[in-house]
Amino acid sequence: ALRERTEGLLLRNTQVANQFDLCAISVPMPGTARPAGLMLVARNGHDRHLLRIAAEMERLL
């Protein structure tokens, strides 16, 4: 039960994209009053490209 709840909380932000066979990542947004993230989505098979974009976004934020 704990594992399912934890996985649900961790994956809830990217779950919709995954259901449509897309890849997604949530990049943390620092300096906000409440926890927030920027969700990036790409076509299936473009995971490496998405990770490069996410790393650059994280650097810029």
C-alpha positions as CSV (number, residue, x, y, z in Angstrom):
1,A,0.0,0.0,0.0
2,L,2.8,2.4,0.9
3,R,4.7,1.6,-2.3
4,E,1.6,2.2,-4.5
5,R,0.9,5.5,-2.8
6,T,4.5,6.7,-3.1
7,E,4.7,5.7,-6.8
8,G,1.4,7.5,-7.4
9,L,2.7,10.7,-5.9
10,L,6.0,10.5,-7.7
11,L,4.5,9.7,-11.1
12,R,1.3,11.7,-11.1
13,N,2.8,14.7,-12.9
14,T,4.0,12.6,-15.9
15,Q,1.2,10.0,-15.9
16,V,-1.0,11.7,-18.5
17,A,1.8,12.0,-21.0
18,N,2.8,8.4,-20.4
19,Q,-0.7,7.2,-21.1
20,F,-0.5,8.8,-24.6
21,D,2.9,7.1,-25.2
22,L,4.9,10.3,-24.8
23,C,7.9,10.9,-22.6
24,A,7.7,13.6,-19.9
25,I,9.8,15.1,-17.1
26,S,9.0,17.5,-14.3
27,V,11.8,20.1,-13.6
28,P,11.7,21.6,-10.1
29,M,11.1,25.4,-10.0
30,P,13.3,26.9,-7.3
31,G,12.4,30.1,-5.4
32,T,8.6,29.5,-5.4
33,A,6.5,29.8,-2.2
34,R,5.1,26.4,-2.7
35,P,6.6,23.3,-4.4
36,A,6.2,23.7,-8.2
37,G,7.6,22.1,-11.3
38,L,7.8,22.8,-15.0
39,M,6.6,19.8,-17.0
40,L,8.2,19.1,-20.3
41,V,6.8,16.6,-22.8
42,A,8.2,15.1,-26.0
43,R,7.3,12.4,-28.6
44,N,7.9,8.8,-27.9
45,G,11.6,7.9,-28.4
46,H,12.9,11.4,-27.8
47,D,13.9,10.8,-24.2
48,R,17.5,11.8,-24.6
49,H,16.5,15.1,-26.3
50,L,14.0,15.8,-23.6
51,L,16.6,15.1,-20.9
52,R,19.0,17.6,-22.6
53,I,16.3,20.2,-22.7
54,A,15.3,19.6,-19.1
55,A,19.0,19.9,-17.9
56,E,19.2,23.2,-19.7
57,M,15.9,24.5,-18.3
58,E,17.1,23.5,-14.8
59,R,20.3,25.4,-15.3
60,L,18.4,28.5,-16.5
61,L,15.9,28.3,-13.6
